[in-house]
């Protein structure tokens, strides 16, 4: 309990702002990946280069999806806690 008192808790407004910023950031990343995917094959002659770029973009896109899933799970926990508090 002593160590908990040393930390300042975030307000709901701060959490809401982080949620909003995170959503914008994830959307921006998804758009950037889509744009990179569109531009990745322009002017490339080698099938090996195309395959490599596709694999890299697939990896990045998969990583973003996993981050988004983790974020959604954490947000769901927060929403559940808020609902539980209101019930009490």
C-alpha positions as YAML, in Angstrom:
chain: A
units: angstrom
residues:
- id: 1
  name: UNK
  ca: [0.00, 0.00, 0.00]
- id: 2
  name: UNK
  ca: [2.91, 2.33, 0.63]
- id: 3
  name: UNK
  ca: [4.23, 1.96, -2.91]
- id: 4
  name: UNK
  ca: [0.77, 2.48, -4.37]
- id: 5
  name: UNK
  ca: [0.47, 5.84, -2.63]
- id: 6
  name: UNK
  ca: [3.65, 7.01, -4.39]
- id: 7
  name: UNK
  ca: [2.01, 6.78, -7.78]
- id: 8
  name: UNK
  ca: [-0.53, 9.27, -9.02]
- id: 9
  name: UNK
  ca: [-3.50, 7.58, -10.62]
- id: 10
  name: UNK
  ca: [-4.70, 8.64, -14.02]
- id: 11
  name: UNK
  ca: [-8.02, 10.38, -14.33]
- id: 12
  name: UNK
  ca: [-10.80, 9.03, -16.53]
- id: 13
  name: UNK
  ca: [-10.30, 12.04, -18.80]
- id: 14
  name: UNK
  ca: [-6.63, 11.13, -19.24]
- id: 15
  name: UNK
  ca: [-7.55, 7.52, -19.97]
- id: 16
  name: UNK
  ca: [-10.15, 8.65, -22.50]
- id: 17
  name: UNK
  ca: [-7.57, 10.84, -24.21]
- id: 18
  name: UNK
  ca: [-5.10, 7.95, -24.38]
- id: 19
  name: UNK
  ca: [-7.84, 5.72, -25.83]
- id: 20
  name: UNK
  ca: [-8.66, 8.33, -28.46]
- id: 21
  name: UNK
  ca: [-4.99, 8.88, -29.34]
- id: 22
  name: UNK
  ca: [-4.37, 5.13, -29.52]
- id: 23
  name: UNK
  ca: [-7.29, 4.64, -31.90]
- id: 24
  name: UNK
  ca: [-6.06, 7.44, -34.16]
- id: 25
  name: UNK
  ca: [-2.54, 6.02, -34.07]
- id: 26
  name: UNK
  ca: [-3.68, 2.49, -34.94]
- id: 27
  name: UNK
  ca: [-5.81, 3.80, -37.80]
- id: 28
  name: UNK
  ca: [-2.87, 5.87, -39.08]
- id: 29
  name: UNK
  ca: [-0.61, 2.82, -38.95]
- id: 30
  name: UNK
  ca: [-3.14, 0.69, -40.83]
- id: 31
  name: UNK
  ca: [-3.46, 3.38, -43.50]
- id: 32
  name: UNK
  ca: [0.32, 3.66, -43.79]
- id: 33
  name: UNK
  ca: [0.67, -0.10, -44.22]
- id: 34
  name: UNK
  ca: [-2.01, -0.04, -46.91]
- id: 35
  name: UNK
  ca: [-0.23, 2.79, -48.70]
- id: 36
  name: UNK
  ca: [3.11, 0.99, -48.46]
- id: 37
  name: UNK
  ca: [1.51, -2.15, -49.83]
- id: 38
  name: UNK
  ca: [0.19, -0.15, -52.80]
- id: 39
  name: UNK
  ca: [3.58, 1.45, -53.49]
- id: 40
  name: UNK
  ca: [5.77, -1.55, -52.68]
- id: 41
  name: UNK
  ca: [5.47, -3.18, -56.07]
- id: 42
  name: UNK
  ca: [5.67, -0.13, -58.30]
- id: 43
  name: UNK
  ca: [8.64, -0.36, -60.62]
- id: 44
  name: UNK
  ca: [9.93, -3.60, -59.11]
- id: 45
  name: UNK
  ca: [10.93, -6.20, -61.65]
- id: 46
  name: UNK
  ca: [12.21, -8.95, -59.40]
- id: 47
  name: UNK
  ca: [9.72, -11.49, -58.12]
- id: 48
  name: UNK
  ca: [12.00, -12.11, -55.14]
- id: 49
  name: UNK
  ca: [11.87, -8.43, -54.13]
- id: 50
  name: UNK
  ca: [8.09, -8.39, -54.49]
- id: 51
  name: UNK
  ca: [7.78, -11.52, -52.37]
- id: 52
  name: UNK
  ca: [10.12, -10.11, -49.72]
- id: 53
  name: UNK
  ca: [8.22, -6.81, -49.51]
- id: 54
  name: UNK
  ca: [4.90, -8.65, -49.29]
- id: 55
  name: UNK
  ca: [6.23, -10.85, -46.47]
- id: 56
  name: UNK
  ca: [7.56, -7.84, -44.55]
- id: 57
  name: UNK
  ca: [4.28, -5.96, -44.92]
- id: 58
  name: UNK
  ca: [2.32, -9.06, -43.90]
- id: 59
  name: UNK
  ca: [4.48, -9.33, -40.78]
- id: 60
  name: UNK
  ca: [3.99, -5.65, -39.90]
- id: 61
  name: UNK
  ca: [0.26, -5.87, -40.51]
- id: 62
  name: UNK
  ca: [-0.01, -8.98, -38.34]
- id: 63
  name: UNK
  ca: [1.94, -7.26, -35.56]
- id: 64
  name: UNK
  ca: [-0.41, -4.26, -35.70]
- id: 65
  name: UNK
  ca: [-3.41, -6.58, -35.51]
- id: 66
  name: UNK
  ca: [-1.97, -8.24, -32.40]
- id: 67
  name: UNK
  ca: [-1.33, -4.86, -30.80]
- id: 68
  name: UNK
  ca: [-4.89, -3.77, -31.61]
- id: 69
  name: UNK
  ca: [-6.26, -6.96, -30.09]
- id: 70
  name: UNK
  ca: [-4.26, -6.46, -26.91]
- id: 71
  name: UNK
  ca: [-5.42, -2.85, -26.73]
- id: 72
  name: UNK
  ca: [-9.04, -3.93, -27.19]
- id: 73
  name: UNK
  ca: [-8.73, -6.51, -24.43]
- id: 74
  name: UNK
  ca: [-7.25, -3.94, -22.05]
- id: 75
  name: UNK
  ca: [-9.94, -1.43, -22.93]
- id: 76
  name: UNK
  ca: [-12.65, -4.05, -22.34]
- id: 77
  name: UNK
  ca: [-11.23, -4.67, -18.86]
- id: 78
  name: UNK
  ca: [-11.35, -0.96, -18.14]
- id: 79
  name: UNK
  ca: [-14.95, -0.66, -19.35]
- id: 80
  name: UNK
  ca: [-15.94, -3.67, -17.25]
- id: 81
  name: UNK
  ca: [-14.38, -2.10, -14.16]
- id: 82
  name: UNK
  ca: [-16.25, 1.16, -14.77]
- id: 83
  name: UNK
  ca: [-19.53, -0.73, -15.15]
- id: 84
  name: UNK
  ca: [-18.83, -2.75, -11.99]
- id: 85
  name: UNK
  ca: [-18.11, 0.46, -10.05]
- id: 86
  name: UNK
  ca: [-21.37, 2.00, -11.19]
- id: 87
  name: UNK
  ca: [-23.30, -1.08, -10.08]
- id: 88
  name: UNK
  ca: [-21.88, -0.78, -6.61]
...
